[in-house]
Structures are given as C-alpha cells and as structure tokens.
Amino acid sequence: MKTLTSFFDRIVQRYLPDAFLFAIILTFFVYLVGVLFTDSGPVQMVDYWGSGFWDLLSFTMQMSLIVVTGYILANTPVIKNILVKLSTLAKTPAQAVMLVTFVASIACLINYGFGLVIGALFSIHVARRVPTVDYRVLIASAYSGFLVWHGGLSASIPLTIATPGHFLEETMGTIPVIETLLSPFNIFTVIAFLITLPLFNRYLLKSTNNVNKIDNTSFLPPEKEETNEIIQAGTPAEKLENSQLVSLLIGIMGLVFTFYYFATSGFDLNINIVNFIFLFLGILFHRTPKRFLDTISDGVKNAGPIIIQFPFYAGIMGMMVGSGLSEQMSIFFVNIATDYTLPFLTFISAGLVNIFVPSGGGQWAIQGPIMIDAALKLNADVAKTAMAVAWGDAWTNMIQPFWALPALAIAGLKVRDIMGFCVMILFFSFIPITIGLLIF
C-alpha cells in the first residue's frame, strides 16, 4: 500500500495540471472522441459545447453560495467554538484523519453541500490542533466523506424517483425511499463506509512517505480573535451597520420561513434551503451587519474556481449528451448484462459517465431511461439499478476535480495535492459498493 500510495502521489504531483487546465483538457478529449466515434461533425461538437456552456449557471450559483454561506456560518463565534471543541478529540495525526473522515461523512449524509464545506473547515481546526498531521491527507480524508452523499438525505436520484410526476414515472412508477435509501444494500454500504473509511484513511496516512508533505502553517488562514465588544458608532449609517437589532429582525424572519418551509414541505433538505439556513444563521450569529459583511469578503474568495470552471463542465456535458457519447457508453454495458449483473454493470458505467457528466441529476436524466428500460426487460431489481447509478456517480467523484473545488478552495490546496490519495480511496471504495450490489 505504501508503494502504491507513493506511486500515485508522485504521478499526480508530476503530471496532473491545475483543475482549470484539467477541465480544458477534458473538453478537448470529449470533443475529439465525439468527432471520431459519433455521427457528429467538428462544427456540431462545437455547437453542442457552446450551447451547453451556460446550462449550469443556476447550479454554479448554488455551489458558490454553499461555499460562501458555509464559510460565513462556520466563522461565527458559536459554530467556531463547536468545531474547535470537537477538534480536541484528535490527539494524534491518525486520530485527526479518522475524526475528519467520520465528521465529513456524517455531514455529507445530511446534505452534500453542507458536508463539503464542513469537512474542509473542520479540517482546518483539526490541523491547528494536530500540526504534525499531513495536511494533504487530512483534506483528502475530508473529501472522501463525499462518497456517501448519494446514500443520504440529499440523494438526488432516490428522492427524484420517489416524487410523483418525475420524468420516468410512466415507465417505472414511483419507488419509495424504503426500497432505495432504506434498502439493505444501501444501509450496508453506508454503514460499511462509516466504519471502514476512517480506518482506511488512517492506514493511508501511515503509508505516505512525506516526500511532498507541505507546511500546514503556510496554508491555514490566520485565526481571528473574537471579541464581544460592540463598536460605538457615531453617524446614523454607522449605527445601522453596527445594529444588533437589524441582524436580529432579519435573522428571525429567515428562521420563521425555515420553520414554515419544513412544516409545509416535509424534511426536504435541498441545496436552496441549506443555503438559506446557512445565510440567516450567519446573520444572527455574527450579531451585527458589519461583522457579517467583513466575513463575506473572505468567503467570496473561495468561490472563484467554482464560478470559472463549472461552465466548462456544462460544455462537456453538452457534448456528451448532444453527440450521444453518454448513451453509447451506457448501452455497451447494458448489452452484456444479465438480471443479476445489471446493477453492478450499471454502477461501473455510471462511474465512467460521471467523469464527464459530474452531476447526479444530470447523469440520471441521461442514464436513467436506458438503465431502467434494461432492468424492466431483464426483470432485474429496478430500485437497486437506480441506486447503482447513484453510487457510480458518487464513486468516481474521488477522481473528478469538479466536486473537490469547494473543499480545495477553502483549504487553499491544488487538486494535485490530494488526488494521489483520492485514487487510493477510489480503489478501496469499489469494494464495499460491489459487495452491497452483488450480495444484498
């Protein structure tokens, strides 16, 4: 394991470019493959790319806000004290890696955006508590918690097919979450990850040779001293900026809507309501508008890579869908499947497609009709086949920089700093998912 870890870390450090350049190279690759292996011509592929380029604008804004609002909330005195106290549970580097992995996994089971932000921010507090830990492995461990998001409360595919009126309802009907999220397969896989992933990351830490170990202090943001002192303002404008009443009133208004939302919609913890909760709790906990605005200026810096790079992935998705590449990849696996192997082969194909279409909802729109039709024709388990798409999407996220960007932005690292370790996590995570698919 030490040899393999060192090998992948060395290869990634040497050859993997910045995440932005990775997106550009992936764009060229999909373009060439589309021209060579589909009926689409060079001009058509450019049209697919340009037409799809802005299709993720809404999602880009959502993910930018989850980073900014999560940063704002995590830097309030209340939340910061909680994270600091929780970080004291780690006394050694091994304990630090295991604690971060477990906390990030639990947070991702609650909501994927919440987990990405909390995992990275918690890692910073743990790194301050245990300065000898390899910061790169620590952040990779935080990101590894993202593996379980599609088995949790914000899982887009099982929640979609449980909702009346979804686009495949006429084909497959609605499937309740008791057959997907609460199925023996999914429960086994999630519990297996919660137990074994922290242990694997612990051994991953031990297998590093420290050749590329970085100085944690150069990446950790400086700690700001918190004060409860309220600034005495002179002008009416300054009084408004430092008014606790203003923050209290708008914060309460936000909380009232939150309670009303859950009372009328049930526990629908989607990315919009998570951003809403983060925002208004941040306003309340910072106490004054000035403190809140001062924190925003730091948080916005972390959203830059997301704003620039996500449109490139939207363009890649446009080429994959428009040229039919994603459909061809899925059909290849369907053609060699049986009723027993279809969920497993669906998982493999979903992992492959996810490298080019890194969006759970977008991937389901592409693969769902093909895989569900095959499941019905082969008399395979439809619910498990749908969950296989979900877990395939989660699996190869470990080597797809798209989702790592929020965590890396907060941590101050480059994708090459953690990707060598993420490759090892990818290999390991194949085992519990496969066992769940083939046995349960």
C-alpha positions as CSV (number, residue, x, y, z in Angstrom):
1,M,0.0,0.0,0.0
2,K,2.9,2.4,0.7
3,T,4.4,1.7,-2.7
4,L,1.1,2.3,-4.4
5,T,0.3,5.4,-2.5
6,S,3.8,6.8,-3.2
7,F,3.4,5.9,-6.9
8,F,0.1,7.6,-7.4
9,D,1.1,10.7,-5.4
10,R,4.3,11.0,-7.4
11,I,2.5,10.6,-10.7
12,V,-0.2,13.1,-9.8
13,Q,2.2,15.7,-8.5
14,R,4.2,15.4,-11.7
15,Y,1.6,15.2,-14.4
16,L,-1.8,16.4,-13.1
17,P,-2.4,20.0,-14.1
18,D,-4.4,22.6,-12.2
19,A,-8.2,21.8,-12.0
20,F,-8.9,24.5,-14.6
21,L,-6.5,23.1,-17.1
22,F,-7.9,19.6,-16.3
23,A,-11.3,20.8,-17.4
24,I,-9.9,22.3,-20.6
25,I,-8.0,19.0,-21.4
26,L,-11.2,17.0,-20.7
27,T,-13.1,19.4,-23.1
28,F,-10.6,18.6,-25.9
29,F,-10.7,14.9,-25.2
30,V,-14.5,14.7,-25.4
31,Y,-14.6,16.8,-28.5
32,L,-12.1,14.5,-30.3
33,V,-13.9,11.4,-29.2
34,G,-17.2,12.8,-30.3
35,V,-15.9,13.6,-33.7
36,L,-14.2,10.2,-34.2
37,F,-16.8,7.9,-32.7
38,T,-20.2,9.5,-33.3
39,D,-22.0,11.0,-36.3
40,S,-21.4,14.5,-35.1
41,G,-19.1,16.6,-37.1
42,P,-16.5,19.2,-35.8
43,V,-18.8,22.1,-36.1
44,Q,-21.7,20.2,-34.5
45,M,-19.5,19.3,-31.5
46,V,-18.5,23.0,-31.1
47,D,-22.3,23.8,-31.2
48,Y,-23.1,21.2,-28.5
49,W,-20.3,22.6,-26.4
50,G,-21.2,26.3,-26.7
51,S,-25.0,25.6,-26.4
52,G,-24.5,23.8,-23.1
53,F,-21.8,26.1,-21.7
54,W,-24.2,28.1,-19.5
55,D,-26.6,25.2,-18.6
56,L,-25.2,25.0,-15.0
57,L,-25.4,28.7,-14.2
58,S,-28.1,28.1,-11.5
59,F,-26.2,25.2,-10.0
60,T,-22.9,27.3,-10.2
61,M,-24.6,30.0,-8.1
62,Q,-25.9,27.4,-5.6
63,M,-22.5,25.9,-5.1
64,S,-20.8,29.3,-4.9
65,L,-23.3,30.2,-2.2
66,I,-22.9,27.0,-0.3
67,V,-19.2,27.8,0.0
68,V,-19.7,31.4,0.9
69,T,-22.6,30.9,3.4
70,G,-20.9,27.8,4.9
71,Y,-17.8,29.8,5.4
72,I,-19.8,32.7,7.0
73,L,-21.6,30.3,9.4
74,A,-18.5,28.3,10.3
75,N,-16.7,31.5,11.2
76,T,-19.3,32.7,13.7
77,P,-18.2,32.5,17.3
78,V,-20.9,29.9,18.1
79,I,-20.1,27.4,15.3
80,K,-16.3,28.1,15.5
81,N,-16.4,27.1,19.2
82,I,-18.3,23.9,18.4
83,L,-15.7,22.9,15.7
84,V,-12.8,23.9,18.0
85,K,-14.1,21.7,20.8
86,L,-14.8,18.8,18.5
87,S,-11.3,19.1,17.1
88,T,-9.9,18.5,20.6
89,L,-10.9,14.8,20.3
90,A,-7.9,14.4,18.0
91,K,-4.6,14.0,19.8
92,T,-2.5,12.3,17.1
93,P,-2.3,12.5,13.3
94,A,-4.1,9.2,12.9
95,Q,-6.9,10.3,15.2
96,A,-7.1,13.6,13.3
97,V,-7.6,11.8,9.9
98,M,-10.2,9.4,11.3
99,L,-12.1,12.1,13.1
100,V,-12.3,14.3,10.0
101,T,-13.4,11.4,7.8
102,F,-16.2,10.5,10.2
103,V,-17.5,14.0,10.7
104,A,-17.3,14.8,6.9
105,S,-19.2,11.6,6.2
106,I,-22.0,12.3,8.7
107,A,-22.3,15.8,7.3
108,C,-22.5,14.6,3.7
109,L,-25.2,12.1,4.7
110,I,-27.2,15.1,5.9
111,N,-26.5,17.2,2.8
112,Y,-23.8,17.1,0.3
113,G,-23.1,20.8,0.1
114,F,-23.1,21.0,3.9
115,G,-20.7,18.1,4.1
116,L,-18.2,19.5,1.6
117,V,-17.9,22.8,3.4
118,I,-18.0,21.5,7.0
119,G,-15.4,18.8,6.2
120,A,-12.9,21.3,4.8
121,L,-13.5,23.9,7.6
122,F,-13.3,21.3,10.3
123,S,-10.0,20.0,8.8
124,I,-8.5,23.5,9.4
125,H,-9.4,23.4,13.1
126,V,-8.0,19.9,13.4
127,A,-4.8,20.8,11.6
128,R,-4.3,23.6,14.1
129,R,-4.9,21.2,17.0
130,V,-2.6,18.5,15.4
131,P,0.0,20.4,13.4
132,T,2.1,17.3,12.6
133,V,-0.7,15.7,10.5
134,D,-0.2,15.6,6.8
135,Y,-2.5,18.4,5.7
136,R,-2.9,16.9,2.2
137,V,-4.2,13.5,3.6
138,L,-6.4,15.4,6.0
139,I,-8.2,17.3,3.2
140,A,-8.3,14.1,1.1
141,S,-10.0,12.4,4.1
142,A,-12.5,15.3,4.4
143,Y,-13.3,15.0,0.7
144,S,-13.6,11.2,1.0
145,G,-16.7,11.7,3.1
146,F,-18.4,12.8,-0.1
147,L,-18.5,9.2,-1.1
148,V,-21.7,8.6,0.9
149,W,-23.8,11.6,-0.1
150,H,-25.9,9.6,-2.6
151,G,-26.9,7.2,0.2
152,G,-28.1,10.1,2.4
153,L,-30.8,12.7,2.8
154,S,-29.9,14.8,-0.2
155,A,-29.5,11.9,-2.7
156,S,-30.9,13.3,-5.9
157,I,-31.8,10.1,-7.7
158,P,-33.7,8.2,-5.0
159,L,-35.5,11.3,-4.0
160,T,-36.4,12.1,-7.6
161,I,-37.9,8.6,-8.3
162,A,-39.9,8.8,-5.0
163,T,-41.6,12.0,-6.1
164,P,-44.8,11.8,-8.1
165,G,-44.6,13.3,-11.6
166,H,-40.9,12.5,-12.2
167,F,-40.0,12.1,-15.8
168,L,-39.8,8.3,-15.7
169,E,-43.0,7.7,-13.8
170,E,-44.8,6.2,-16.7
171,T,-42.0,3.7,-17.2
172,M,-41.2,2.7,-13.6
173,G,-43.8,4.3,-11.4
174,T,-42.6,5.9,-8.1
175,I,-40.3,4.0,-5.8
176,P,-40.4,4.9,-2.1
177,V,-37.2,5.6,-0.3
178,I,-37.8,2.4,1.8
179,E,-36.7,0.5,-1.3
180,T,-33.8,2.7,-2.1
181,L,-32.2,4.7,0.7
182,L,-33.6,2.3,3.4
183,S,-32.9,-0.9,1.4
184,P,-30.5,-3.5,2.9
185,F,-28.0,-2.8,0.1
186,N,-27.9,1.0,0.8
187,I,-27.8,0.6,4.6
188,F,-25.0,-1.9,4.4
189,T,-22.9,0.3,2.0
190,V,-23.3,3.4,4.2
191,I,-22.5,1.7,7.4
192,A,-19.6,-0.1,5.8
193,F,-18.1,3.3,4.7
194,L,-18.7,4.9,8.1
195,I,-16.8,2.1,9.8
196,T,-14.0,1.3,7.3
197,L,-13.3,4.6,5.5
198,P,-11.8,6.3,8.6
199,L,-9.7,3.2,9.2
200,F,-8.6,3.1,5.6
201,N,-7.6,6.8,5.6
202,R,-5.7,6.1,8.8
203,Y,-3.6,3.5,7.0
204,L,-3.3,5.8,4.0
205,L,-1.7,8.4,6.3
206,K,0.7,5.8,7.6
207,S,1.7,4.7,4.0
208,T,2.8,8.2,3.0
209,N,6.5,8.8,2.7
210,N,6.2,12.6,3.5
211,V,8.2,13.5,0.3
212,N,5.6,16.0,-0.8
213,K,4.4,16.9,2.7
214,I,3.6,20.6,3.0
215,D,3.9,23.1,5.8
216,N,0.4,23.3,7.3
217,T,1.0,26.8,8.7
218,S,1.5,28.3,5.2
219,F,-2.0,27.2,4.1
220,L,-4.1,27.6,7.3
221,P,-5.9,31.0,7.4
222,P,-4.9,33.1,10.4
223,E,-7.1,32.8,13.4
224,K,-9.1,36.0,14.1
225,E,-9.5,37.0,17.7
226,E,-13.2,37.1,18.6
227,T,-14.5,39.9,20.7
228,N,-18.0,40.5,22.1
229,E,-17.3,44.3,22.2
230,I,-19.9,46.3,20.2
231,I,-18.4,49.2,18.3
232,Q,-19.7,52.6,19.4
233,A,-20.8,54.2,16.2
234,G,-21.3,57.9,15.6
235,T,-23.2,58.6,12.4
236,P,-26.6,57.1,11.6
237,A,-25.1,54.9,8.9
238,E,-22.5,53.5,11.3
239,K,-25.2,52.9,13.8
240,L,-27.2,50.8,11.3
241,E,-24.0,48.9,10.3
242,N,-23.4,48.0,14.0
243,S,-27.0,47.5,15.0
244,Q,-27.8,44.1,16.6
245,L,-31.5,44.8,16.2
246,V,-31.2,44.9,12.4
247,S,-29.5,41.5,12.3
248,L,-31.9,40.1,14.9
249,L,-35.0,41.1,13.0
250,I,-34.0,39.8,9.5
251,G,-32.5,36.7,11.1
252,I,-35.8,35.9,12.9
253,M,-37.6,36.5,9.6
254,G,-35.4,33.9,7.9
255,L,-35.9,31.4,10.7
256,V,-39.7,31.8,10.6
257,F,-39.7,31.0,6.9
258,T,-37.4,28.0,7.5
259,F,-39.9,26.5,10.1
260,Y,-42.8,27.2,7.7
261,Y,-41.0,25.5,4.9
262,F,-40.3,22.3,6.8
263,A,-43.9,22.4,8.2
264,T,-45.4,22.5,4.7
265,S,-42.8,20.6,2.6
266,G,-41.6,18.0,5.0
267,F,-37.9,17.3,5.5
268,D,-36.9,18.3,2.0
269,L,-33.3,19.4,2.7
270,N,-32.3,20.6,-0.7
271,I,-29.4,22.9,-1.6
272,N,-31.5,26.0,-1.6
273,I,-32.9,25.6,1.9
274,V,-29.4,24.7,3.2
275,N,-28.0,27.9,1.7
276,F,-31.0,29.8,3.2
277,I,-30.4,28.4,6.7
278,F,-26.6,29.0,6.5
279,L,-27.2,32.6,5.4
280,F,-29.7,33.6,8.1
281,L,-27.9,31.7,10.9
282,G,-24.8,33.5,9.8
283,I,-26.5,36.9,10.1
284,L,-27.9,36.0,13.5
285,F,-24.7,34.6,15.0
286,H,-22.5,37.4,13.7
287,R,-24.8,39.8,15.6
288,T,-24.2,42.9,13.6
289,P,-24.3,43.6,9.8
290,K,-20.7,44.9,9.8
291,R,-19.3,41.7,11.3
292,F,-21.3,39.7,8.8
293,L,-20.1,41.8,5.8
294,D,-16.5,41.6,7.0
295,T,-16.6,37.8,6.9
296,I,-18.2,37.8,3.4
297,S,-15.2,39.4,1.8
298,D,-13.1,36.4,2.9
299,G,-15.6,33.8,2.0
300,V,-16.2,35.1,-1.6
301,K,-12.6,34.5,-2.5
302,N,-13.2,30.7,-2.1
303,A,-15.9,30.7,-4.7
304,G,-13.7,31.9,-7.6
305,P,-12.7,28.5,-9.0
306,I,-16.3,27.3,-9.0
307,I,-17.6,30.3,-10.9
308,I,-15.0,29.9,-13.7
309,Q,-14.7,26.1,-14.0
310,F,-18.3,24.9,-13.7
311,P,-19.4,26.3,-17.1
312,F,-16.6,24.3,-18.8
313,Y,-18.1,21.1,-17.3
314,A,-21.5,22.2,-18.5
315,G,-20.0,22.5,-22.0
316,I,-18.5,19.0,-21.7
317,M,-22.0,17.7,-20.6
318,G,-23.4,19.4,-23.7
319,M,-21.1,17.5,-26.0
320,M,-21.6,14.2,-24.2
321,V,-25.4,14.4,-24.5
322,G,-25.7,16.1,-27.9
323,S,-23.3,13.7,-29.6
324,G,-24.8,10.6,-27.9
325,L,-21.5,9.6,-26.3
326,S,-23.0,9.1,-22.9
327,E,-25.8,7.0,-24.4
328,Q,-23.3,4.8,-26.3
329,M,-21.3,4.2,-23.1
330,S,-24.4,3.1,-21.2
331,I,-25.8,0.8,-24.0
332,F,-22.4,-1.0,-24.2
333,F,-22.8,-2.2,-20.6
334,V,-26.5,-3.0,-21.0
335,N,-25.7,-5.3,-23.9
336,I,-23.5,-7.5,-21.8
337,A,-25.7,-7.6,-18.7
338,T,-28.0,-10.2,-17.1
339,D,-30.7,-9.6,-14.4
340,Y,-28.1,-10.4,-11.7
341,T,-25.2,-8.3,-13.1
342,L,-27.1,-5.3,-14.4
343,P,-26.9,-3.3,-11.1
344,F,-23.2,-3.9,-10.9
345,L,-22.5,-3.1,-14.6
346,T,-24.8,0.0,-14.2
347,F,-22.6,1.1,-11.3
348,I,-19.4,0.7,-13.5
349,S,-21.0,2.6,-16.4
350,A,-22.3,5.3,-14.1
351,G,-18.8,5.8,-12.7
352,L,-17.4,6.2,-16.2
353,V,-20.0,8.6,-17.3
354,N,-19.7,10.6,-14.1
355,I,-16.1,11.6,-15.1
356,F,-17.6,13.6,-18.0
357,V,-21.0,14.4,-16.6
358,P,-20.3,15.1,-12.9
359,S,-23.9,15.8,-11.8
360,G,-26.2,13.3,-10.1
361,G,-29.4,14.8,-11.5
362,G,-27.9,15.4,-15.0
363,Q,-26.5,11.9,-15.1
364,W,-29.8,10.4,-14.1
365,A,-31.5,12.3,-17.0
366,I,-29.0,10.6,-19.4
367,Q,-28.7,7.1,-18.0
368,G,-32.0,6.6,-16.2
369,P,-34.2,5.9,-19.2
370,I,-31.6,3.4,-20.6
371,M,-30.9,1.5,-17.4
372,I,-34.5,1.4,-16.2
373,D,-35.7,0.1,-19.5
374,A,-33.0,-2.6,-19.4
375,A,-33.9,-3.5,-15.8
376,L,-37.6,-4.0,-16.8
377,K,-36.7,-6.1,-19.9
378,L,-34.2,-8.3,-17.9
379,N,-36.5,-8.5,-14.9
380,A,-33.7,-7.0,-12.8
381,D,-34.2,-5.1,-9.5
382,V,-35.3,-1.7,-10.6
383,A,-34.7,0.1,-7.3
384,K,-31.2,-1.3,-7.0
385,T,-30.4,-0.4,-10.6
386,A,-31.4,3.2,-9.9
387,M,-29.2,3.2,-6.8
388,A,-26.4,1.7,-8.8
389,V,-26.4,4.9,-11.0
390,A,-26.3,6.9,-7.8
391,W,-23.4,5.1,-6.3
392,G,-21.5,5.1,-9.6
393,D,-21.9,8.8,-9.6
394,A,-20.5,9.1,-6.0
395,W,-17.7,6.6,-6.6
396,T,-15.7,8.4,-9.3
397,N,-16.2,11.8,-7.7
398,M,-13.0,10.8,-5.9
399,I,-11.0,11.4,-9.1
400,Q,-13.2,14.2,-10.6
401,P,-12.0,17.7,-9.5
402,F,-15.5,19.2,-10.2
403,W,-16.7,18.4,-6.7
404,A,-13.4,18.9,-4.9
405,L,-13.2,22.5,-5.8
406,P,-15.3,23.9,-2.9
407,A,-13.1,21.9,-0.3
408,L,-9.9,22.8,-2.1
409,A,-10.8,26.5,-2.2
410,I,-11.4,26.6,1.5
411,A,-8.3,24.5,2.3
412,G,-6.0,26.5,0.0
413,L,-4.7,23.5,-1.9
414,K,-4.5,22.4,-5.5
415,V,-6.1,19.3,-6.9
416,R,-2.8,17.6,-7.4
417,D,-2.1,17.9,-3.6
418,I,-4.9,15.4,-2.8
419,M,-5.6,13.5,-6.0
420,G,-2.9,10.8,-5.5
421,F,-4.6,9.8,-2.2
422,C,-8.1,10.1,-3.7
423,V,-7.0,7.5,-6.3
424,M,-6.3,5.0,-3.5
425,I,-9.7,5.9,-1.9
426,L,-11.3,5.2,-5.2
427,F,-9.8,1.7,-5.4
428,F,-10.9,1.0,-1.8
429,S,-14.4,2.3,-2.1
430,F,-15.0,-0.1,-5.0
431,I,-15.1,-3.0,-2.5
432,P,-18.0,-2.1,-0.2
433,I,-20.2,-0.8,-3.0
434,T,-19.6,-4.0,-5.1
435,I,-20.3,-6.3,-2.1
436,G,-23.5,-4.4,-1.4
437,L,-24.6,-4.7,-5.1
438,L,-23.8,-8.3,-5.6
439,I,-24.7,-9.8,-2.2
440,F,-27.6,-7.7,-0.7
